[in-house]
Amino acid sequence: MLHTHGVMPFFCECDRAGCFAPAWLTVAEYDHARVQGASIFAQADALARAL
């Protein structure tokens, strides 16, 4: 069993070819993003998009 203190790895959905970086989210955060129609990004990709 994976013990991650409530977070799980989801695949980053950025447009970089070959990116398989994990986006560490709780299931609730993932579900919220899906309801909002948002994409899931790994932390490094999310930071780069914020610049």
N, C-alpha and C positions, 0 to 999 in steps of 0.2 A: 504494500500500500504506500502511496506517495504522501508524505507528511509535509505540507507546505504552509501550515498555519492559515488555512482557509483560502489560499490562492492556488490556481492551477495554470499551467501553460497552455495558451491558445496560439495558433499560428498567426504571425504578423500578416496583415493584408496590404502591405505597401506595394508599390508597383516596381520595386527593384527585382530584376531577374535573379532567381535562385535564393531569395531571402526566405529563410526558415527560422528567423529569430523568434524566440518565445515572447509573447505578451502575457505577463503574469497578472491575472485578474481573479477576483472571486467570481463565483457563478452568478451572483446577483449583479456585479458590474458588467459581466458579459451579457446577461439577459437585458439589462438596461440599455446597453449600446445597441443591441439588436432591435429593441422596441423603438428606439430613436432613429434607427436606420443608419447608425454610425459604423464606420469601419473600425477594425481592431488593429492597433499598431504597437510594435515593440517599443520599449522606452526610448531607445536611441532614435528611432524613426519619428516618434511623437515629438521629441525635443527638436529635431531638425525641421519638422513642419511648423513649429511654433516660432522659429526665427524669422 
